[in-house]
């Protein structure tokens, strides 16, 4: 069963993923040969360990607050803020508070 969202419908992303106590929720919004968009909800203290990706990606914070490290340099992002994660540079995310984000990765 696909969890992709119906095309042509208005979406309010922050309300479309619930927090899970002690966990991470992810929902694929769109995926095709050009890239993908994924909605995430992280409980406080959860995160993604340091990794790299072969393509640039953009993280948009929809709710809450997260620390995002890019190349070892931390930044705190809050609701309404975004950052571009450069391809092949190590990055990690940590929920300093519960947070929701939209991750957009474009293959290039």
Residue pairs with C-beta under 8 A, 6 or more apart in sequence:
2 28
3 27
3 28
4 28
4 29
4 30
4 31
5 11
5 16
5 27
5 29
5 30
11 29
13 29
13 39
13 62
13 100
13 102
14 62
14 63
14 100
16 27
16 39
17 25
17 26
17 27
17 39
17 40
17 41
17 100
18 25
18 41
19 25
19 41
19 42
19 43
19 98
19 100
20 41
20 43
21 43
22 43
22 45
22 46
23 43
23 46
24 40
24 41
24 42
24 43
24 46
24 48
25 40
25 41
26 38
26 39
26 40
26 41
27 38
27 39
27 40
28 36
28 37
28 38
28 39
29 36
29 37
29 38
29 39
29 102
30 36
30 37
31 37
33 107
34 106
34 107
35 55
35 104
35 105
35 106
35 107
36 104
36 105
37 102
37 103
37 104
37 105
38 102
38 103
39 62
39 100
39 101
39 102
39 103
40 100
40 101
40 102
40 103
41 98
41 99
41 100
42 64
42 66
42 93
42 95
42 98
42 99
42 100
42 101
43 95
43 98
44 95
44 96
44 97
44 98
45 94
45 95
46 94
46 95
47 66
47 92
47 93
47 94
47 95
48 92
48 93
49 92
50 69
50 90
50 91
50 92
51 90
51 91
51 92
52 87
52 88
52 89
52 90
52 91
53 85
53 87
53 88
53 91
53 105
54 87
54 88
55 87
55 105
55 106
55 107
55 108
56 84
56 85
56 86
56 87
56 105
56 106
56 108
57 84
57 85
57 103
57 104
57 105
57 106
58 82
58 83
58 84
58 85
58 103
58 104
58 105
59 68
59 77
59 82
59 83
59 85
59 93
59 101
59 102
59 103
60 81
60 82
60 101
60 102
60 104
61 77
61 78
61 79
61 80
61 81
61 82
61 99
61 100
61 101
62 79
62 99
62 100
62 101
62 102
63 79
63 98
63 99
63 100
64 78
64 79
64 95
64 97
64 98
64 99
64 100
65 76
65 77
65 78
65 79
65 95
65 96
65 97
65 99
66 76
66 77
66 93
66 94
66 95
66 96
66 97
66 99
66 101
67 74
67 75
67 76
67 77
67 93
67 94
67 96
68 74
68 75
68 76
68 77
68 83
68 85
68 91
68 92
68 93
68 94
69 75
69 90
69 91
69 92
69 93
69 94
70 83
70 85
70 86
70 89
70 90
70 91
71 89
71 90
71 91
72 90
75 83
76 96
77 83
85 91
93 101
